[in-house]
Amino acid sequence: MSRTDRSEAVADALWARVRAMAARVADLEAIEALGELDEEGRGKLAVLRMRCTRAAGRARMADDVADQMADVQSERARRAPTH
């Protein structure tokens, strides 16, 4: 990874966000399983699930970009003249 390519760091940060959101979803689902989640809480859970799904999609795309950038960097390194 070059000094200017932060694509891997961005992907890692997005996955960290997904993991944090998934933990909150799990907490709310545990409360829901006990029957202790009110209507407002169920609404929050639904929104959080949707946001988590979207965030995971963005993280997957960022991973794809990071992989593409790594491939480009590898190709550049391979083609660089050796002295």
LINCORCOR-V361739 format. One record per backbone hydrogen bond with DSSP energy under -0.5 kcal/mol. NH is the residue of the N-H (numbers start at 0). CO is the residue of the C=O. If there is no record, write none. Layout:
nh->NH co->CO
nh->NH co->CO
This chain:
nh->5 co->3
nh->9 co->5
nh->10 co->6
nh->11 co->7
nh->12 co->8
nh->13 co->9
nh->14 co->10
nh->15 co->11
nh->16 co->12
nh->17 co->13
nh->18 co->14
nh->19 co->15
nh->20 co->16
nh->21 co->17
nh->22 co->18
nh->23 co->19
nh->24 co->20
nh->25 co->21
nh->26 co->22
nh->27 co->23
nh->28 co->24
nh->29 co->25
nh->30 co->26
nh->31 co->27
nh->32 co->28
nh->33 co->29
nh->34 co->31
nh->35 co->30
nh->37 co->35
nh->41 co->37
nh->42 co->38
nh->43 co->39
nh->44 co->40
nh->45 co->41
nh->46 co->42
nh->47 co->43
nh->48 co->44
nh->49 co->45
nh->50 co->46
nh->51 co->47
nh->52 co->48
nh->53 co->49
nh->54 co->50
nh->55 co->51
nh->56 co->52
nh->57 co->53
nh->58 co->54
nh->59 co->55
nh->60 co->56
nh->61 co->57
nh->62 co->58
nh->63 co->59
nh->64 co->60
nh->65 co->61
nh->66 co->62
nh->67 co->63
nh->68 co->64
nh->69 co->65
nh->70 co->66
nh->71 co->67
nh->72 co->68
nh->73 co->69
nh->74 co->70
nh->75 co->71
nh->76 co->72
nh->77 co->73
nh->78 co->74
nh->79 co->75
